[in-house]
């Protein structure tokens, strides 16, 4: 006879989540770090009661904004290299719609998060309830359907017994290295409260481990032959290197073959910056060392990367007409991009087996030595950009230099959007794997502060530093208060350049007039003087505004010693960016315009487009 327990669907869900485990360093640990919750009428009665029952073995965390708490949950999963993750619940309507941006970020970056939005009554008897959207042509549609296109798996639990296959499918997706991404289980509020006799086997402890796919023999043979024929090989390390925890395998492979390595935004910190074969950032925000090699390379081993346009310079960076790309990726969709030779495999397993199959291949010494010389030259240029000066306003690069001098590489640095990702990609000297935490797949403004909180929850032993522009700060700052409330301290540096400085520079570079980006160029009756330090202090943070790089370094030293979240504010120049390194990026310029500056920019744009490899 099957042993059963009568529970509500919400109670069964909470008990199931608490029973799911993973292994870290050989020890079983809960795979869910808890549930972020903002309660409303759609989830407080059913799921809220269930979470209260499991508050000790499945902690519930309260936030101030649904999008922010989802960002924190996603950052927790990213900081754990996808081995652990969190769930997020909101009420339906505006609460669930606030999850969409964060879900898109997780979807693009292949990051696990379980979304549990409350939903309308499955019975439909009270329709329309408060906050319900009504589709005139489809009675099944709710606000939660907006999460469909940004969910790797989407389900609506219309009967309590449907939870069993849905929950198991959710776990399969959340832990699958190829299909990983956000999962949405919509839970109608009446179904949450309905009881059913659940089999006890549903609640048995289960340990989920990371699958490591080994390469197909035919794909491996073709990749090895391409590598052995290469005179100018280059490795691009993407985020998959970190998620696979393949950094040591990458070191072995690169050192044995003498192949230089460059890093995407997602892959930065795959190798320590100090490693002799690490050429640093590639692409639009790349170093001169990496991009010169990318232009000449005849074999590109793309490991765990989506080959996004910032990585490829909008497919104008790789100028060697005879080049081959080997796509080593756990996801076949990514492995075969742009006519690459696919090598579908886990990054660690794939690198080790490719090394064995290539039979002691060694890149020509002049190629390896030239790469090292290029890195030495880049280091000089980077040091110059990062050095302090007596200019009235600091540059982003000078703030990065101050962060490095105070904290060094023994921190986790968190960022996402604006001008900082480009400067950090070039100039930040990352240390251990995972110490550079960047969302540049979706480049989500507002991710930064909430993500700092999530990373701190994942790595309480580490110093977390979040440099953020004033634009992103204004978009989403509420989790400063949550961090104070939870006693989770990290350091935020607000670079106040008076608006959206990064996009203003792009606007200027493409011939546009300064318009609607910097506050002074937007329509206004009164130009606001925003006191970011006072605002942060009002949420409980220790806060200070500084007026120079020297003062910034003093404030950062104090922040390091503080026991609560600290916000340091410095005004920066919106027009200065590091000219060294970098590459063209395809941003379409109007074909006709009344502005001669735009017409000139269009001519330059058309010339640059000629370098794009249309058939690749």
N, C-alpha and C positions, 0 to 999 in steps of 0.2 A: 504494500500500500504506500502511496506517495504521501509523505508528511507535508502538511501545509500550515500556513499561518495566515489568519485573516487580518489584512491591513488595508488601509486606504491606498490608492495609487501613489499619492505623495509620500506616505510613510514607507511604502515599498521602494520608491525611488531613492529616498534618503538612505535607507538601509543598504541598498545595492551599491550606491556610490561609496559608502563608508567601507565596504568590503573589498573594493578593488585596490590592488597593490602593484608595486613594481620593485625592482631590485636596484640598489645603488651601492657600489663597492661591496657587493656580495650580501648586503643586508636588505631584508624586505621593509619597505616603507609605504605608507598610503600614497597612491598615485594622485589622488586629489588633495591639493593643499587647502581645500576648503571651498566655500560657496560665498561669492559676493552677492549681496542682496539689498535691493531697495524695494520695500514692500508696497503694494497697493491692493485694491480690492480683488485683483485677479490672482494674487499669489499669497497673501498674508494669512488667510484662514487655513487653506489646505497645506501648501508647502511650508508656510511659516510654522505651523504646529509640528510638522514632521521634522523640520530642521532643529526645532527646539529640543526634540527628543534626542537628537544626535549631536548636540552642541559640543560634546567633549571629544567624540571621535571624528566628527566632520565639522570643523569650525565654521561659523557664519560670520562674515565680515561686512560691516556697514560702510557705505560710501556716501558721497554727496551728489554724484552724477552718474547716470547709467553708462554713458559712453566711457567715462573715466574709469569706472570700476571694471569694465570689460578690458580697457587698455592695461590696467594693472594685472588682471588675470592673464592676459596674453604675454605680457612681459615676464611674468612668473614662469610660464611655460618655456619661453625663449631662453631665459637665464638657466633653466634646467636642461637645455639642449633637447627639449621635447620629451624628456623622460617622465616628468611630472607636469601637471597642469591644474586648472581650476574650473569651477562651474560659476555661472552668473545667472541670476534670476531677476526678472523685473515683472511688473504688471503689464498687461497688454496696452496698446494705444501709444501715447507719447513715450512711455518707458521703454517698450520694445523697439520703437523706431529709433530711439537714441542709441541702440546697440548696433545699428546698421553700419555706421562708419567704422567702428572697431572690428566688426565682423569682416568688412572688406579688407581691412589691414591684415587680419589673420589669414584670410583667404589668399591674398596675393603672396604673402610671405610663408605660406604653408605651415602655419602655427596652430597648435591645438588649443581649443577652448570649447567648453560645453555651455551652450546658451539654453536657458530654460524659461522662456517667456510665458507668463500666464496667457490664457486665450479665452475666447468667448464661450458661452455655454454650448456644449455639444448637443444638448437637448433643443436648443434654440427657443425654448418657451419664453424666456424673458426678453428676447430680442426686440429692439436694440437696447443693449445695456450701455451704461456710462462708458464713454471712450471708444465705442464700437464704430468702425468705419463700415458703411454699407455699400456693397457693389450692386448696382441695379440689375446686373446680368448674371451674377454668380453668388449664390448664397453661401458658398464655402469660404469665400475670401475674408480674411481679417488683416489687420495691420501687420501681423507677423509674416504674411506672405512676402513682404519686402525683404525678408531675410533669405528667401529661397536662392536668389542668384549669388549670394555671398556665403553659402553654406556648402560644405562638401557632402553633408548628408542632412536632409530635412525630413521631419516627420511630425505628424500631429496625432496625439494619443487620444483617440475618440472613445476607447473602452479601456478599463483598467488592465485587462489581460494583455493588451497590445504593448504594454510597457516591456514585457519580457523580450520579444524580438527586437524592439526598438533600442532598448538599453544595450543589448549585446552588440547590435550593429554600430551603435555610437562608439562603443569602446574599440571595436575593430578599426574604425576610421581614425579615431584620435591617436591610436598607437601604430598606425601603418605608415612607414616612412615615405611611401609614394603617394598615398591618398590623404595624408595628414592635413587637417585644416579645421575650421569651425564646424561644429555640429549643432543643429537646432532641433530641440524636441519641444514642440508647443504643447502646453498642458492646460486644457480647458478647465475653468475653475470648478465646474460641477464634477468632472471626472477626477480631479485631484482628491475630492472628498468621498468618492465612491469606493466601497470595499470589495475585495475579492480574495479568494483563498489561494495565496501564492505558494508555489512549492518551495520548500526550504532550500532546495538545491540552487535556487536563484540567488540566494544570499551567501553561498559559500565563498570563502576567500579565494580570490584568483589573482595570480601574479602575471602581469603583462610585461614582456621584455621586448627590446628593440630587434626587429627582424633584420638580418644582414644578408642581403641577396648577393650571391656570387655570380660572376659574369658567365655568359654563354661562351662556349669554346670557340665558336666561329667568330663572334664579335671580338673576343680577346685576341685571337690570332691576327685579325685584320688590324686591330689597334696596335699590336706589337710590331707588325711589319711597317706600319706608317711611322712609328716612333724610331725604329732602327734606320729608316731612310732619311731621317731629319738631320739637317745641318744647323738649324736655328730653332730649336724647340723652346716653347714657353708654356708654363703652367698658369692657369687662372684658377685661383682658389675661391670658391663661393661658399655660401652659408652651409651647404651640405657637408663640407669638411668638418665644420663645428658640430652639426647635429649628429654626424656619425662618430664624433670624437676621434677623428682621423688625423689629428695634427702630428702625432708621432710617426704615423705611416707616411705622411707628406714629407716630413723631415728626412726620413730614411730614403724615400724615393728621390727627392731633389738632390740630396747630398751624394748619393751613389751615382746618379747620372749627370750631376753638374748642371742641372736645369734651373734657370732663374724662375722665381715665383712672383706673381703679382696678385693682388687681392681686390675683390669686389667690396662694395659697402657691407654686404652680408657676410663676406668671408674674412674681413679684416680681423686680425688677431689669430688667424689660422697658424701663422708663424709669428714669433716675436719680431717686432720691428728691427731689433738689433741683429737678427740673423743675416749673415752675409749674402744669402741668396734671395732674401726678401726685398723685392724692388718697390714694394709699397703699392699704392693705389693705382688702378688702371682706369683709363677711359676719360670721360668728360672732366672728372674731378681727379684725374690721375697725376702721378709724378712724371717728370721728364724721363726718368730711368725706365719706368715700366712702359710708357707709351712709345718710346723709341724702339724697344724690343718688339712690342706688339706690331708696329709698322713693318718690321723686317721678318718676323717669324714665319717659318715655313710649316711648322707643326704647332698647333695650339691644343693643349690638353686642358679642356674645360671641365673642372671637377666640382660638381655640386652647385652649378650656377645656372640661372635662367637665361643668361646672356641678354640682359636688359639693355636698353639703348644707352644708358649711361656707361655701361661696361664696354660696349662696342663702338662708342662714339657714333651712334646711329648708323652702324655698319659702314663707317668711313675710315675706321682706325686701322683695320688689317689690310695693308696695301700690297702684300706679296701675292701676286696673281696665282702662284702655284701652291699656295698654302693648303693645308688640310686641318680640319678640326676633328678632334676626338671628343665626343660628349660622354664623359663618365658621370652618370647620374642615375639615381634610383628610380626616377620617373621617366618612362620612355618618351613622353611628350617633350621633355626638356633635352633628353639625350640626342634626339635626332634633329634638333633645330638647325636651320640654315645648312642643310645637306651635310651635317656632321656624320662621321662614322660613329654610330651609337655603341656605347659600352654600358649597358644597363646593369648596374651593380651598386652596392653599398660603397661609399667612398673608401673606407678603410680596406675592405676586401679587394676592391678593384685595383687600388694602388699597389697592394702587395702582390697580387697575381699578375698585374701588368709588369711589374719589376722582374718577377721570375720569368715571365714569358719573353721579355725583351732580351734576356740572355746577357746581362752585364753591359748593356748599352751605356755609352758615355758621350755626352755632347762635346763637340770640338772645343778645345781649351780656349781658343781665342774668343769664342762666343761667351763662355762663362766669365772669362777675365774682363771682356768688354762690358758685361753686365755689372760686374763689381765696380768698375771704374765709373760707370754711369750713376750708380748709387752714391758713390763718394761725392760726385759733382752735385747731385740732387741734395744731399745732406747740407752742403754749404749754402745752397739757395734757400732751403727750408729754415736753417738757422737764422739767416738774415731776415726772413719774413716774421719769425717768431720773436725776434729780439725786441726788448722794450725801447721806447723812444720818448722824446719830450713833446710829441705832437699834442695839440689841444684835446683831440679825441683819439682813443685807442682804436686799433683795428681788431677784427675778430682773431686774426693770427696772433696778435700780441697777447690777447686774453688766453689763447691756447698755450702760448709760451709760459705765461704765469701759472696756469694750472699744472703744467708739466714740472716747473721748478718747485712748486709747493708739494704736489702729490706724487709726482713721478708716475710710473706705469703700474703701480701696485693698487689700482682702483678699478672700478667698473664705471665707464663713462657712458651716459645714456643720452641719445639725441634722436631727431627725426626729420626736421623740416627747416626750410629757410636757407640762409647762406652758410650756416654752420656745418651742415653735412659735407659740403665741398671742401671747406677749410680743414675740417677734422680728418676727412679721408686722406688728404694730402699730408697733413702736418702732425697729427696726433701719433705718438709713438706707443703703440699698444704693447702690452706685455703678454700675460698668459691667455690661453684660449677663452673666449667669452668676455674678455675685459673691455671690448668695444661693442656696445649694444646699440645698434642703429636700425631704425625702420626707414629704409630708403626704397623699399618695394612700393609702398603706398605713400611714403613721405607725408605722414599724417600730422598736420599741425594740431597740437593739443595732446599728442601722445606722451610728450616728454616727462612731465611732472608725475602723471599717473603711473607711467612706466617705471620711473625711479622708485616709486613706492612698491610696485610689484617685484622689481629686482631686489630691493632690500628684503622683502619677505622671503625670496628664494635664497639670497646670500647674505644673511644677517652678519656674517663674519667680515664682510668687505665694506670698504668705504665707497659709497655711491655718490657720483658727482653728475649733476645735470646742468650743462650750459644750455640756456634757452633764450631765444629772441623775445622781444617784447610782444611781437605779434602772436606767437604761440602761447605766451603767458596769458595774454588777454583772452585767448580762446578757451582755455581750460586750466584753471589753477586751483580748483576746489579741494583737490586731494592733499594740498598742503595741510589743511585742517585735519584730514583723516590721518595723515602721518603723525601729526602731533598727538592726536587722540590715541593712536595705537602705540606710541612710543617708538616709532620706526624712523630713526634719524638719517637724513641724507642732506647733501649740500646742493643748492640751486644757485646758479650764477645767471642773473638776468642781464643780457646785453641789449640795452635800450638804444636803438637807432632811429626811433621816432616813426615806426611804421613797418611796412613790409619792404625792407631794404633790398633783399635778394631779387624780388620780382621787379622792383624799381630799376635795378641795374640791368636786368634783362630787357625791360621796356626801353631803356636808353640805348642799349647795345643794338637793338633792332630798329632804331630810328624813331621810336615813339616819343611823344612829349611826356614829361613828368606829370603823371595823372593818376590820382586815386590810389596810390600805394603808400607813399609817405604821408603822415598826417597833415603836414603843411601843404601838400598838393591835393588834398581831398576837400570836398565842399564842407565848409564849417563857418559858424558864426563866432565861435570861441575856440581857440586851439587848446586842447586839454593839456594840463601839466599833471601827468599821472605820477603819483608817489608810490612806486612799486614796493619800496621798503615798508612804508606805513601800511600798505594793503596786506602784505605778507605778515607783518607783526599783528595785525588785527585778527589773523587766523591762528595765532599762537606761535608762529615761527620767531626765531631770533633773526633780526633783519638789520641791514646796514647798507647805506649807499656810499660808494667810494668815488674818488675823482681822478685817480691815476692808477697806472699799473703797479706802482710801488704800494699804494694804499690797498690795492686789490690783493696783493700777496700777503700783506699783514692780516687782512680780513679773512683770507682763506686759511691761514694758520690758526686763527681763532675758531673758524668754523670746524676745522678738523678736531679741535678739542671740545667743542660743544656736545651736549648730550641730547639736543633736540634739533629738528630740521632747521637749517639756516639758509637764509636768502641773502645773497650779496648782489647789489645792483651797480652797474657801471654803464655810463653812456659811451656809445661807440659810433664810429663814423660809418654812415650808411653807404658810402661810395667806394670805400677801399676794399679790394679783394686781392688775393695772392695771384699775381700775374704768372709766376713761374709754373711750369707744368700745364696740365689741362688739355682739352681737345674740343673741337667743334661739336656742337649738339644741334640736331635738326629741330628747330622751332620755326614753323612756317611764317614767312614775312609777307604782308599783303603785296599782291602782284601789281596793283595800281594804288596810288595815293596822291593827295594834294601836297603832301609834305616831301620836299626833296630829300630829307634825311631817310625817310622810309624807302624811297626809290633807290637810293644808293645802297641801303641795306639789302634790298631785294637783289640787286646785281651781285653783291658779295655772296648772298645766300645761294643763288643759282650756281655760282662758281664752286662753292663748297660742295654742293650736292653731286657734282661730277665725280667725286671720290667715293660715293656710296657704291657698294657692291650689290647691284640690283639682283643679280642671279644667285647670290649666295643664300 
